[in-house]
Amino acid sequence: MTDKVLKQLEAWVEGNSYHEEGLCCPDFSCCNGDLLSLEVRELYLRAYKRNDVGTMWSVESMTLSKMAKSRGVDIESQLGKASSREEFLRLANSGEI
Ligand SMILES: [Zn+2]
């Protein structure tokens, strides 16, 4: 965990989304302006602080599948392209998925 990411997440919980070193907020609201509910944002921040990757991934995958649906992308088959969560997020961030 880095201070920069923590600051980004804390600002995001406050409703202020921005990119940090090429990284999107967990809900990509810095790019598409579509914020998750405050409840979910707080849940994610708590999970981040205790390194609860499972909860973080649930929030991220929920967001990604919502975005994918709105773009007409089949998220299940796209998920198969990535060998890990990090790889998936990298692909998603770079627009390859
Ligand atoms: Zn972004």
Residues whose N, C-alpha, C, O or C-beta is under 5 A from the ligand:
A	BS01	ZN	H19 C24 C25 F28 C30 C31
